[in-house]
Amino acid sequence: MNTQTGAVRGPINRWSLALWIAQALLALLYLAAGGAKLIQPIDALAASMSFVTHVPEAVTRLIGTLEVLGAVGLILPAATRIKPWLTPLAAVGLSLIQVGAIITHALLGETAKMLPINLTLLALSLFIAWARLRKAKIPAR
């Protein structure tokens, strides 16, 4: 017990801690990638993201918007405990983006280069969705 505040601190919930770390890392990654797709010119993106030359610009911007919204959804609902069920839903949405990325990279013959990255992001987002629904639910206010 903390004698100054009277608060009792329990043991750290390892599931919750691991999930917050995973959520923060995934959110930062998607915020950066999605932000780049929203802000950078297509020509600049093409240097590191070859798919942008094969789809309309609106598709690239849509993917960027979905990635930024997914990043926000991983953190904001859980942190505020306002509609925290949106956090696993955001993780599922980001999983679907990765399924699309895997298919796209396979069609472009880029699986050797991109598949390990896509599978890692897919696994991490599915882990967050599963664990936030089963192991460390965040109660609503």
DSSP file with accessible surface (Angstrom, degrees, kcal/mol):
  #  RESIDUE AA STRUCTURE BP1 BP2  ACC     N-H-->O    O-->H-N    N-H-->O    O-->H-N    TCO  KAPPA ALPHA  PHI   PSI    X-CA   Y-CA   Z-CA
    1    1 A M              0   0  168      0, 0.0     2,-0.7     0, 0.0     7,-0.2   0.000 360.0 360.0 360.0 138.0    0.0    0.0    0.0
    2    2 A N     >  -     0   0   68      5,-2.7     4,-2.5     1,-0.2     5,-0.3  -0.723 360.0-155.8 -82.7 116.8    1.2    3.5   -0.8
    3    3 A T  T  4 S+     0   0  134     -2,-0.7    -1,-0.2     1,-0.2     0, 0.0   0.769  87.5  53.2 -69.8 -24.1    1.1    5.4    2.5
    4    4 A Q  T  4 S+     0   0  177      1,-0.1    -1,-0.2     3,-0.1    -2,-0.0   0.895 125.6  19.2 -79.1 -39.6    0.8    8.8    0.9
    5    5 A T  T  4 S-     0   0   99      2,-0.1    -2,-0.2    -3,-0.1    -1,-0.1   0.625  92.5-128.5-105.5 -17.8   -2.2    8.1   -1.4
    6    6 A G     <  +     0   0   43     -4,-2.5     2,-0.2     1,-0.3    -3,-0.1   0.555  58.9 145.5  79.5   7.3   -3.7    5.0    0.2
    7    7 A A        -     0   0   47     -5,-0.3    -5,-2.7    -6,-0.1     2,-0.5  -0.534  42.8-143.3 -81.6 143.3   -3.7    3.3   -3.1
    8    8 A V        -     0   0  110     -7,-0.2     2,-0.6    -2,-0.2    -1,-0.0  -0.931  11.3-152.7-105.4 125.0   -3.1   -0.4   -3.4
    9    9 A R        -     0   0  222     -2,-0.5     3,-0.1     3,-0.0    -2,-0.0  -0.882  10.3-159.0-101.3 125.1   -1.1   -1.6   -6.3
   10   10 A G        -     0   0   58     -2,-0.6     3,-0.1     1,-0.2     2,-0.0  -0.256  38.6 -66.8 -87.8-179.9   -1.7   -5.1   -7.6
   11   11 A P        -     0   0  130      0, 0.0     2,-0.2     0, 0.0    -1,-0.2  -0.333  61.9 -95.3 -66.3 150.8    0.6   -7.2   -9.7
   12   12 A I        -     0   0  128      1,-0.1     2,-0.9    -3,-0.1     3,-0.1  -0.508  33.8-124.6 -67.9 130.6    1.2   -6.0  -13.2
   13   13 A N     >  -     0   0   87     -2,-0.2     4,-2.4     1,-0.2     5,-0.2  -0.697  21.6-161.4 -77.1 107.3   -1.2   -7.7  -15.6
   14   14 A R  H  > S+     0   0  212     -2,-0.9     4,-2.6     1,-0.2     5,-0.2   0.844  86.7  54.3 -64.4 -34.8    1.3   -9.2  -18.1
   15   15 A W  H  > S+     0   0   95      2,-0.2     4,-2.5     1,-0.2    -1,-0.2   0.943 110.5  46.1 -61.9 -47.9   -1.3   -9.7  -20.8
   16   16 A S  H  > S+     0   0   32      2,-0.2     4,-2.6     1,-0.2    -2,-0.2   0.925 113.3  49.0 -63.1 -43.5   -2.3   -6.0  -20.6
   17   17 A L  H  X S+     0   0   88     -4,-2.4     4,-2.2     2,-0.2    -2,-0.2   0.942 112.5  47.6 -61.7 -47.2    1.3   -4.8  -20.6
   18   18 A A  H  X S+     0   0   46     -4,-2.6     4,-2.6     1,-0.2    -1,-0.2   0.901 113.0  49.8 -61.5 -39.9    2.2   -7.0  -23.6
   19   19 A L  H  X S+     0   0    0     -4,-2.5     4,-3.3    -5,-0.2     5,-0.2   0.896 108.2  51.5 -68.4 -41.0   -0.9   -5.8  -25.5
   20   20 A W  H  X S+     0   0   81     -4,-2.6     4,-2.5     2,-0.2    -1,-0.2   0.911 112.0  47.7 -62.2 -39.3   -0.2   -2.1  -24.8
   21   21 A I  H  X S+     0   0   93     -4,-2.2     4,-2.6    -5,-0.2     5,-0.2   0.951 114.5  45.7 -64.7 -47.1    3.3   -2.6  -26.2
   22   22 A A  H  X S+     0   0   10     -4,-2.6     4,-2.7     1,-0.2     5,-0.3   0.917 113.8  49.4 -62.3 -43.6    2.1   -4.4  -29.2
   23   23 A Q  H  X S+     0   0    0     -4,-3.3     4,-2.8     2,-0.2    -1,-0.2   0.913 111.7  48.4 -62.5 -42.9   -0.7   -1.9  -29.8
   24   24 A A  H  X S+     0   0   41     -4,-2.5     4,-2.6    -5,-0.2     5,-0.2   0.934 113.6  46.4 -65.0 -44.8    1.7    1.0  -29.5
   25   25 A L  H  X S+     0   0  108     -4,-2.6     4,-2.3     2,-0.2    -2,-0.2   0.939 116.1  44.6 -62.9 -46.6    4.2   -0.5  -31.9
   26   26 A L  H  X S+     0   0    2     -4,-2.7     4,-2.7    -5,-0.2     5,-0.3   0.913 113.1  51.3 -66.3 -39.4    1.6   -1.5  -34.5
   27   27 A A  H  X S+     0   0    9     -4,-2.8     4,-2.6    -5,-0.3     5,-0.2   0.925 110.4  48.7 -64.1 -43.3   -0.1    1.9  -34.2
   28   28 A L  H  X S+     0   0  116     -4,-2.6     4,-2.3    -5,-0.2    -1,-0.2   0.919 112.5  48.9 -62.2 -42.6    3.1    3.8  -34.7
   29   29 A L  H  X S+     0   0   81     -4,-2.3     4,-2.8    -5,-0.2     5,-0.2   0.945 115.2  42.5 -63.2 -48.2    3.9    1.6  -37.7
   30   30 A Y  H  X S+     0   0    2     -4,-2.7     4,-2.8     2,-0.2     5,-0.4   0.839 111.6  55.4 -70.2 -32.0    0.5    2.1  -39.3
   31   31 A L  H  X S+     0   0   85     -4,-2.6     4,-2.3    -5,-0.3    -1,-0.2   0.935 112.8  42.8 -64.0 -43.1    0.4    5.8  -38.5
   32   32 A A  H  X S+     0   0   69     -4,-2.3     4,-2.2    -5,-0.2    -2,-0.2   0.948 119.3  42.1 -67.6 -48.2    3.8    6.2  -40.3
   33   33 A A  H  X S+     0   0   25     -4,-2.8     4,-1.9     2,-0.2    -2,-0.2   0.931 119.1  44.0 -67.1 -44.8    2.9    4.0  -43.3
   34   34 A G  H  X S+     0   0    0     -4,-2.8     4,-1.5    -5,-0.2    -1,-0.2   0.906 112.3  52.8 -67.3 -40.1   -0.7    5.4  -43.6
   35   35 A G  H  X S+     0   0   17     -4,-2.3     4,-2.4    -5,-0.4     5,-0.3   0.907 108.1  51.4 -61.0 -40.9    0.4    9.0  -43.2
   36   36 A A  H  X S+     0   0   22     -4,-2.2     4,-2.1     1,-0.2    -1,-0.2   0.922 108.3  51.6 -62.5 -42.2    3.0    8.5  -45.9
   37   37 A K  H  < S+     0   0   14     -4,-1.9    -1,-0.2     1,-0.2    -2,-0.2   0.785 115.2  43.4 -66.0 -25.4    0.3    7.2  -48.3
   38   38 A L  H  < S+     0   0   69     -4,-1.5    -1,-0.2    -3,-0.2    -2,-0.2   0.829 125.2  28.6 -85.6 -34.3   -1.9   10.2  -47.5
   39   39 A I  H  < S+     0   0  142     -4,-2.4    -3,-0.2    -5,-0.2    -2,-0.2   0.858  99.6  80.1-100.0 -42.3    0.8   12.9  -47.7
   40   40 A Q  S  < S-     0   0   78     -4,-2.1     5,-0.0    -5,-0.3     2,-0.0  -0.371  83.3-105.7 -74.8 147.8    3.5   11.9  -50.1
   41   41 A P     >  -     0   0   83      0, 0.0     4,-2.1     0, 0.0     3,-0.4  -0.356  31.4-115.0 -63.7 150.3    3.2   12.2  -53.9
   42   42 A I  H  > S+     0   0   31      1,-0.2     4,-2.3     2,-0.2    10,-0.1   0.881 115.3  57.8 -56.9 -40.1    2.7    8.9  -55.7
   43   43 A D  H  > S+     0   0  143      1,-0.2     4,-0.6     2,-0.2    -1,-0.2   0.898 107.9  46.6 -58.9 -40.5    6.0    9.3  -57.4
   44   44 A A  H >4 S+     0   0   48     -3,-0.4     3,-0.7     1,-0.2     4,-0.4   0.888 112.1  50.6 -69.2 -38.7    7.8    9.5  -54.1
   45   45 A L  H >X S+     0   0    0     -4,-2.1     4,-2.7     1,-0.2     3,-1.5   0.845  97.7  68.4 -65.3 -35.3    5.9    6.5  -52.7
   46   46 A A  H 3< S+     0   0   31     -4,-2.3    -1,-0.2     1,-0.3    -2,-0.2   0.776  87.4  67.2 -59.3 -25.0    6.7    4.4  -55.7
   47   47 A A  T << S+     0   0   98     -3,-0.7    -1,-0.3    -4,-0.6    -2,-0.2   0.843 121.2  16.1 -64.9 -31.8   10.3    4.3  -54.7
   48   48 A S  T <4 S+     0   0   84     -3,-1.5     2,-0.4    -4,-0.4    -2,-0.2   0.557 130.2  47.6-117.7 -12.7    9.5    2.2  -51.6
   49   49 A M    ><  -     0   0   39     -4,-2.7     3,-1.5     1,-0.1     4,-0.3  -0.794  59.3-178.3-132.6  90.7    6.0    0.9  -52.4
   50   50 A S  G >  S+     0   0   36     -2,-0.4     3,-1.6     1,-0.3     4,-0.3   0.758  73.3  73.9 -65.3 -24.0    5.8   -0.5  -55.9
   51   51 A F  G >> S+     0   0   22      1,-0.3     3,-2.2     2,-0.2     4,-0.5   0.793  80.4  73.6 -60.9 -26.2    2.1   -1.3  -55.7
   52   52 A V  G <4 S+     0   0    3     -3,-1.5     3,-0.4     1,-0.3    -1,-0.3   0.759  91.0  56.8 -63.9 -21.4    1.2    2.4  -56.0
   53   53 A T  G <4 S+     0   0   91     -3,-1.6    -1,-0.3    -4,-0.3    -2,-0.2   0.583 106.9  50.4 -82.6  -7.6    2.1    2.3  -59.7
   54   54 A H  T <4 S+     0   0  122     -3,-2.2    -1,-0.2    -4,-0.3    -2,-0.2   0.418 107.9  53.0-107.9  -3.8   -0.4   -0.5  -60.3
   55   55 A V  S  < S-     0   0   43     -4,-0.5     5,-0.1    -3,-0.4     0, 0.0  -0.921  93.5 -90.1-129.0 157.7   -3.5    1.0  -58.6
   56   56 A P    >>  -     0   0   86      0, 0.0     4,-1.5     0, 0.0     3,-1.0  -0.302  39.5-114.5 -61.9 151.7   -5.4    4.3  -58.9
   57   57 A E  H 3> S+     0   0  110      1,-0.3     4,-2.5     2,-0.2     5,-0.2   0.870 115.5  62.1 -55.8 -36.9   -4.2    7.1  -56.6
   58   58 A A  H 3> S+     0   0   74      1,-0.2     4,-2.3     2,-0.2    -1,-0.3   0.858 100.8  53.1 -60.6 -33.4   -7.5    7.0  -54.8
   59   59 A V  H <> S+     0   0   57     -3,-1.0     4,-2.7     2,-0.2    -1,-0.2   0.927 108.8  48.7 -67.8 -43.7   -6.9    3.4  -53.7
   60   60 A T  H  X S+     0   0    0     -4,-1.5     4,-2.3     1,-0.2    -2,-0.2   0.932 113.4  46.9 -60.8 -44.8   -3.5    4.3  -52.3
   61   61 A R  H  X S+     0   0   49     -4,-2.5     4,-2.4     2,-0.2    -1,-0.2   0.881 111.2  52.2 -66.2 -37.2   -5.0    7.3  -50.4
   62   62 A L  H  X S+     0   0  100     -4,-2.3     4,-2.8    -5,-0.2     5,-0.2   0.935 109.0  49.3 -63.7 -45.7   -7.9    5.0  -49.2
   63   63 A I  H  X S+     0   0   44     -4,-2.7     4,-2.5     1,-0.2    -2,-0.2   0.927 111.2  50.6 -59.7 -43.3   -5.5    2.5  -47.8
   64   64 A G  H  X S+     0   0    0     -4,-2.3     4,-2.4     2,-0.2    -1,-0.2   0.920 110.3  49.3 -60.2 -43.2   -3.6    5.3  -46.1
   65   65 A T  H  X S+     0   0   57     -4,-2.4     4,-2.7     1,-0.2     5,-0.2   0.932 111.7  48.5 -62.3 -45.0   -6.8    6.6  -44.5
   66   66 A L  H  X S+     0   0   81     -4,-2.8     4,-2.5     1,-0.2    -1,-0.2   0.883 111.2  50.9 -64.1 -37.2   -7.7    3.1  -43.3
   67   67 A E  H  X S+     0   0   10     -4,-2.5     4,-2.3    -5,-0.2    -1,-0.2   0.920 111.6  46.4 -67.5 -42.0   -4.3    2.5  -41.9
   68   68 A V  H  X S+     0   0   32     -4,-2.4     4,-2.5     2,-0.2     5,-0.2   0.938 113.9  48.2 -65.7 -44.4   -4.3    5.8  -40.0
   69   69 A L  H  X S+     0   0  110     -4,-2.7     4,-2.7     1,-0.2    -2,-0.2   0.906 111.3  51.2 -62.6 -39.0   -7.9    5.1  -38.7
   70   70 A G  H  X S+     0   0    9     -4,-2.5     4,-1.6    -5,-0.2    -1,-0.2   0.906 108.6  51.3 -63.4 -40.6   -6.8    1.6  -37.6
   71   71 A A  H  X S+     0   0    4     -4,-2.3     4,-0.9     2,-0.2     3,-0.2   0.932 112.3  45.7 -61.7 -45.5   -3.8    3.1  -35.8
   72   72 A V  H >X S+     0   0   68     -4,-2.5     4,-2.5     1,-0.2     3,-0.8   0.919 110.9  54.5 -63.1 -41.3   -6.0    5.5  -33.9
   73   73 A G  H 3< S+     0   0   13     -4,-2.7     5,-0.3     1,-0.3    17,-0.2   0.768 101.3  58.7 -66.2 -25.8   -8.5    2.7  -33.2
   74   74 A L  H 3< S+     0   0    0     -4,-1.6    -1,-0.3    -3,-0.2    -2,-0.2   0.811 123.0  19.8 -69.7 -29.1   -5.8    0.5  -31.6
   75   75 A I  H <X S+     0   0   54     -4,-0.9     4,-3.0    -3,-0.8     5,-0.3   0.855 114.1  57.8-107.7 -54.9   -5.1    3.2  -29.0
   76   76 A L  H  X S+     0   0   97     -4,-2.5     4,-2.5     1,-0.2     6,-0.4   0.901 107.0  43.7 -58.9 -51.5   -7.8    5.7  -28.5
   77   77 A P  H  >>S+     0   0   12      0, 0.0     4,-1.3     0, 0.0     5,-0.6   0.916 118.9  45.5 -62.7 -37.8  -10.8    3.5  -27.5
   78   78 A A  H  45S+     0   0    3     -5,-0.3    -2,-0.2     2,-0.2    -3,-0.1   0.912 114.7  47.2 -69.2 -42.4   -8.7    1.4  -25.2
   79   79 A A  H  <5S+     0   0   62     -4,-3.0    -1,-0.2     1,-0.2    -3,-0.2   0.883 121.4  35.3 -68.6 -38.2   -7.0    4.4  -23.6
   80   80 A T  H  <5S-     0   0   41     -4,-2.5    -1,-0.2    -5,-0.3    -2,-0.2   0.635  97.6-135.7 -88.8 -14.5  -10.2    6.3  -23.0
   81   81 A R  T  <5 +     0   0  112     -4,-1.3    60,-2.0    -5,-0.3     2,-0.6   0.740  60.9 135.9  58.9  26.0  -12.2    3.2  -22.2
   82   82 A I  S   <S-     0   0   92     -5,-0.6    -1,-0.2    -6,-0.4    -2,-0.2  -0.936  86.5 -18.3-101.3 114.7  -14.9    4.8  -24.5
   83   83 A K  S >  S+     0   0  120     -2,-0.6     3,-2.3    -3,-0.1     4,-0.2   0.938  77.9 179.1  52.5  56.0  -16.2    2.0  -26.7
   84   84 A P  T >   +     0   0   13      0, 0.0     3,-1.7     0, 0.0    -6,-0.1   0.710  68.6  78.5 -64.8 -14.3  -13.2   -0.2  -26.1
   85   85 A W  T 3> S+     0   0  151      1,-0.3     4,-1.3     2,-0.2     5,-0.1   0.696  80.5  71.4 -65.0 -15.4  -14.7   -2.9  -28.3
   86   86 A L  H <> S+     0   0   59     -3,-2.3     4,-2.6     1,-0.2    -1,-0.3   0.764  85.1  67.4 -70.9 -23.1  -13.4   -0.7  -31.2
   87   87 A T  H <> S+     0   0    1     -3,-1.7     4,-2.1    -4,-0.2    -1,-0.2   0.967 104.0  39.6 -65.8 -51.7   -9.8   -1.7  -30.4
   88   88 A P  H  > S+     0   0    8      0, 0.0     4,-2.2     0, 0.0    -1,-0.2   0.883 115.0  55.6 -65.5 -29.8  -10.1   -5.4  -31.4
   89   89 A L  H  X S+     0   0   98     -4,-1.3     4,-2.5     2,-0.2    -2,-0.2   0.920 106.5  49.7 -65.0 -41.1  -12.3   -4.3  -34.3
   90   90 A A  H  X S+     0   0   18     -4,-2.6     4,-2.5   -17,-0.2    -1,-0.2   0.905 109.1  52.6 -62.1 -40.2   -9.5   -2.0  -35.5
   91   91 A A  H  X S+     0   0    0     -4,-2.1     4,-1.9     2,-0.2    -2,-0.2   0.903 109.0  49.1 -64.0 -38.8   -7.0   -4.9  -35.1
   92   92 A V  H  X S+     0   0   59     -4,-2.2     4,-2.2     2,-0.2    -2,-0.2   0.924 109.7  52.4 -65.2 -42.4   -9.3   -7.0  -37.3
   93   93 A G  H  X S+     0   0   32     -4,-2.5     4,-1.8     1,-0.2    -2,-0.2   0.917 109.2  48.7 -59.6 -41.7   -9.5   -4.2  -39.9
   94   94 A L  H  X S+     0   0    1     -4,-2.5     4,-1.9     1,-0.2    -1,-0.2   0.853 107.4  56.5 -68.3 -30.9   -5.7   -4.0  -40.0
   95   95 A S  H  X S+     0   0    5     -4,-1.9     4,-2.1     2,-0.2    -1,-0.2   0.912 105.5  50.9 -63.1 -42.2   -5.6   -7.7  -40.4
   96   96 A L  H  X S+     0   0  117     -4,-2.2     4,-2.4     1,-0.2    -2,-0.2   0.875 106.2  55.0 -64.5 -36.5   -7.8   -7.4  -43.5
   97   97 A I  H  X S+     0   0   33     -4,-1.8     4,-2.3     1,-0.2    -1,-0.2   0.917 108.2  49.4 -61.2 -40.5   -5.4   -4.8  -44.9
   98   98 A Q  H  X S+     0   0    7     -4,-1.9     4,-2.8     2,-0.2    -2,-0.2   0.875 106.9  54.0 -68.8 -35.7   -2.6   -7.2  -44.5
   99   99 A V  H  X S+     0   0   63     -4,-2.1     4,-2.3     2,-0.2    -1,-0.2   0.944 110.8  47.5 -61.0 -44.6   -4.5  -10.0  -46.3
  100  100 A G  H  X S+     0   0   33     -4,-2.4     4,-2.7     1,-0.2    -2,-0.2   0.894 111.2  51.1 -61.1 -39.4   -5.0   -7.5  -49.1
  101  101 A A  H  X S+     0   0   20     -4,-2.3     4,-3.0     2,-0.2     5,-0.3   0.908 108.3  51.5 -65.8 -40.7   -1.3   -6.7  -49.1
  102  102 A I  H  X S+     0   0   35     -4,-2.8     4,-2.2     2,-0.2    -2,-0.2   0.938 112.6  45.5 -61.9 -45.7   -0.3  -10.3  -49.2
  103  103 A I  H  X S+     0   0   95     -4,-2.3     4,-2.4     2,-0.2    -2,-0.2   0.940 114.2  49.0 -62.6 -46.0   -2.6  -10.9  -52.2
  104  104 A T  H  X S+     0   0   50     -4,-2.7     4,-1.7     1,-0.2    -2,-0.2   0.935 112.3  46.8 -61.1 -47.1   -1.3   -7.7  -53.9
  105  105 A H  H  <>S+     0   0   22     -4,-3.0     5,-3.5     1,-0.2     6,-0.4   0.869 110.9  53.2 -66.1 -33.5    2.4   -8.6  -53.4
  106  106 A A  H ><5S+     0   0   51     -4,-2.2     3,-1.2    -5,-0.3    -1,-0.2   0.928 108.6  49.4 -65.5 -42.8    1.8  -12.1  -54.6
  107  107 A L  H 3<5S+     0   0  145     -4,-2.4    -1,-0.2     1,-0.3    -2,-0.2   0.823 112.9  47.7 -64.6 -30.7    0.2  -10.8  -57.8
  108  108 A L  T 3<5S-     0   0   53     -4,-1.7    -1,-0.3    -5,-0.2    -2,-0.2   0.399 115.7-115.3 -90.2   1.8    3.2   -8.5  -58.3
  109  109 A G  T < 5S+     0   0   64     -3,-1.2    -3,-0.2    -4,-0.3     3,-0.2   0.803  81.2 121.6  71.4  29.2    5.7  -11.3  -57.6
  110  110 A E     >< +     0   0   36     -5,-3.5     4,-2.8    -6,-0.2     5,-0.4   0.117  27.3 112.8-110.4  22.0    7.0   -9.6  -54.4
  111  111 A T  H  > S+     0   0   58     -6,-0.4     4,-2.2     1,-0.2    -1,-0.1   0.876  72.4  57.6 -66.3 -36.9    6.3  -12.4  -51.9
  112  112 A A  H  4 S+     0   0   97     -3,-0.2    -1,-0.2     1,-0.2    -2,-0.1   0.900 117.5  34.1 -59.6 -38.2    9.9  -13.2  -51.2
  113  113 A K  H  4 S+     0   0  142     -3,-0.3     4,-0.3    -8,-0.1    -2,-0.2   0.892 131.7  26.6 -82.9 -42.4   10.6   -9.6  -50.2
  114  114 A M  H  X S+     0   0   36     -4,-2.8     4,-2.8     2,-0.1     5,-0.2   0.717  96.7  82.0-101.6 -22.8    7.2   -8.7  -48.5
  115  115 A L  H  X S+     0   0   57     -4,-2.2     4,-3.0    -5,-0.4     5,-0.3   0.899  91.9  51.3 -57.7 -44.5    5.6  -11.9  -47.2
  116  116 A P  H  > S+     0   0   78      0, 0.0     4,-1.9     0, 0.0    -1,-0.2   0.924 114.1  45.1 -59.9 -39.1    7.6  -12.1  -44.0
  117  117 A I  H  > S+     0   0   89     -4,-0.3     4,-2.5    -3,-0.2     5,-0.2   0.952 115.0  47.0 -67.1 -48.0    6.7   -8.5  -43.1
  118  118 A N  H  X S+     0   0    7     -4,-2.8     4,-2.5     1,-0.2    -1,-0.2   0.899 112.6  49.1 -62.7 -41.9    3.0   -8.9  -44.1
  119  119 A L  H  X S+     0   0   84     -4,-3.0     4,-2.8    -5,-0.2    -1,-0.2   0.881 110.5  51.4 -66.7 -36.2    2.7  -12.2  -42.1
  120  120 A T  H  X S+     0   0   93     -4,-1.9     4,-2.5    -5,-0.3    -2,-0.2   0.941 112.8  44.7 -64.9 -45.4    4.3  -10.6  -39.0
  121  121 A L  H  X S+     0   0   22     -4,-2.5     4,-2.4     2,-0.2     5,-0.2   0.891 113.7  50.8 -66.3 -38.1    1.9   -7.6  -39.2
  122  122 A L  H  X S+     0   0   30     -4,-2.5     4,-2.6    -5,-0.2     5,-0.2   0.944 111.8  46.9 -62.8 -47.6   -1.0  -10.0  -39.8
  123  123 A A  H  X S+     0   0   60     -4,-2.8     4,-2.5     1,-0.2    -2,-0.2   0.912 112.7  49.7 -62.0 -42.5    0.0  -12.2  -36.8
  124  124 A L  H  X S+     0   0   51     -4,-2.5     4,-2.3     2,-0.2    -1,-0.2   0.926 112.5  45.9 -65.0 -43.5    0.5   -9.2  -34.5
  125  125 A S  H  X S+     0   0    0     -4,-2.4     4,-2.4     2,-0.2    -1,-0.2   0.904 113.9  48.6 -69.1 -38.0   -2.9   -7.6  -35.4
  126  126 A L  H  X S+     0   0   85     -4,-2.6     4,-2.8    -5,-0.2     5,-0.2   0.892 109.8  53.4 -66.8 -36.8   -4.7  -10.9  -35.0
  127  127 A F  H  X S+     0   0   67     -4,-2.5     4,-3.0    -5,-0.2     5,-0.3   0.934 109.8  47.6 -60.5 -45.3   -3.0  -11.5  -31.7
  128  128 A I  H  X S+     0   0    0     -4,-2.3     4,-2.5     2,-0.2     5,-0.2   0.939 112.8  48.4 -62.5 -46.2   -4.2   -8.1  -30.5
  129  129 A A  H  X S+     0   0    6     -4,-2.4     4,-1.2     2,-0.2    -2,-0.2   0.953 116.1  43.3 -59.4 -49.5   -7.7   -8.8  -31.6
  130  130 A W  H  X S+     0   0  117     -4,-2.8     4,-2.3     1,-0.2     3,-0.4   0.946 116.5  45.6 -62.1 -49.2   -7.8  -12.2  -30.0
  131  131 A A  H  X>S+     0   0    0     -4,-3.0     5,-2.9     1,-0.2     4,-1.7   0.865 110.4  52.6 -68.7 -35.4   -6.2  -11.1  -26.7
  132  132 A R  H  <5S+     0   0    9     -4,-2.5     6,-0.3    -5,-0.3    -1,-0.2   0.759 116.8  41.2 -72.1 -20.1   -8.3   -8.0  -26.3
  133  133 A L  H  <5S+     0   0   85     -4,-1.2    -2,-0.2    -3,-0.4    -1,-0.2   0.777 133.5  17.0 -91.4 -29.8  -11.4  -10.1  -26.7
  134  134 A R  H  <5S+     0   0  190     -4,-2.3    -3,-0.2    -5,-0.2    -2,-0.2   0.768 130.2  26.8-114.5 -38.4  -10.3  -13.1  -24.6
  135  135 A K  T  <5S+     0   0  108     -4,-1.7    -3,-0.2    -5,-0.4  -119,-0.1   0.787 128.0  16.7-104.6 -36.3   -7.4  -12.4  -22.3
  136  136 A A  S   <S-     0   0    8     -5,-2.9    -1,-0.1  -121,-0.1    -2,-0.1  -0.454  70.8-178.5-143.9  65.5   -7.3   -8.7  -21.4
  137  137 A K        -     0   0  155     -4,-0.1    -4,-0.1    -3,-0.1    -5,-0.1  -0.371  24.3-132.7 -63.5 145.0  -10.6   -7.1  -22.2
  138  138 A I        -     0   0   30     -6,-0.3     2,-0.1   -54,-0.1    -1,-0.1  -0.899  21.3-131.3-101.5 121.1  -10.8   -3.4  -21.4
  139  139 A P        -     0   0   85      0, 0.0     2,-0.1     0, 0.0     0, 0.0  -0.421  20.4-118.6 -71.9 144.0  -13.9   -2.5  -19.5
  140  140 A A              0   0   63      1,-0.1   -58,-0.2    -2,-0.1   -59,-0.1  -0.372 360.0 360.0 -73.0 159.5  -16.0    0.4  -20.7
  141  141 A R              0   0  199    -60,-2.0    -1,-0.1   -61,-0.1   -58,-0.1  -0.303 360.0 360.0 -63.9 360.0  -16.4    3.4  -18.5
